[in-house]
Amino acid sequence: MADSRDEPLVLGIETSCDETGVGVVRGTTLLADAVASSVDEHARFGGVVPEVASRAHLEAMVPTIDRALKEAGASARDLDGIAVTAGPGLAGALLVGVSAAKAYAYALGKPLYGVNHLASHICVDQLEHGPLPEPTMALLVSGGHSSLLLSADITSDVRPLGATIDDAAGEAFDKIARVLDLGFPGGPVIDRYAREGDPGAIAFPRGLTGPRDPAYDFSFSGLKTAVARWIEARRAAGEDVPVRDVAASFQEAVVDVLTRKAVRACKDEGVDHLMIGGGVAANSRLRALAQERCEAAGIRLRVPRPKLCTDNGAMVAALGAEMVARNRAASDWDLSADSSLPVTDPHVPGRTPAQDTHAQDHDHDHVHELGEENLYS
């Protein structure tokens, strides 16, 4: 049996939105998952303010890294690599994380891996349920994304099958919570109220579920509008709004579409399992309905525990560790944030000599040479 110390020890940094996440992973074992959230600073605005998020990341970065290393019982000098979310996400927020990762990697003489936020959400499941099957069917649902992805190799081959064409699921939760005066973020509070409501009380529409609609794409804008108008009509008529029934009926409409399309994709692609990730994957009704429908279809369901579904550094470290284990090329020192980085790019590798005659100044070997002049104390 191999010594676990032979597995790569990687630190991951996540700053794509309002969470400063730092994780430490050895192979597929989670050692630390430190998070500093700025959600309270955004609550009074009813949503995430990019500039506020960026400033919060700057303040939290070093203390959160120190806390993660202490929790892991690891020294920064022992790391085999540093991974960071290079995109997609808020440009300013991403830049804070990328800049910090480059500084630490350079000072420590360690390889740097710029990785994809969405691919990281898939890879984090390895920390919960072991190595990912290949291929992996993944349903990712969050405030900015609702996607169906098929990955033959999480480090190099991720294929999008469908995505949201307007409001993502998490965004719809936030907007309906605002209409109901339930506060921000909307996902947890809608989930809580829905547990005491009737999901069949109101027949809200299911977007893009007609026979001629795209099989795997999502649309929640029409649902959001329908719910808002229903609420407005009740208020205009001087009637009370049954908040719990509205929450339950709205939530049911969202998770019905998500699970129906995900199970269909598994059947169509001949994949006998489904992984669900992203912040909305913490929703209790989504988990329950997905389990019910997967069991009926003979599909194995993999969903990480709620804390690993929301944005965190552990997921970035998990993908970084996989990059190191599979000997993928490290990123160049000129790695930059890409707010629209496509999911087809699980990571941003360094250039080859054919692409850049000066690549020898940026390649993986150069990174390791810096170890002789360790700048980190």
Buried (B, 14 or more C-beta within 10 A) or exposed (E): EEEEEEBBBBBBBBBBBBBBBBBBBBBBBBBBBBBBBBBEBBEEEBBBBBEBBBBBBBEBBEEBBEBBBEBBEBEBEBBBBBBBBBBBBBBBBBBBBBBBBBBBBBBBBBBBBBBBBBBBBBBBBBBBBEEBBEBBBBBBBBBBBBBBBBBEBBBBEBEBBBBBBBBBBBBBBBBBBBBBEBEBBBBBBBBEBBEEBBBEBBEBBBBBBEEEEBBBBBBBBBBBEBBBEBBEEBEEEEEEBBBBBBBBBBBBBBBBBBBBBBBBBBEEBEBBBBBBBBBBBBBBBBBEBBBEBBEEEEBBBBBBEBEBBBBBBBBBBBBBBBBBBEEBBBBBBEBBBBBEBEBBBBBBBBBEEEEBEEBEEBBBEBBEEBEEEEEBE
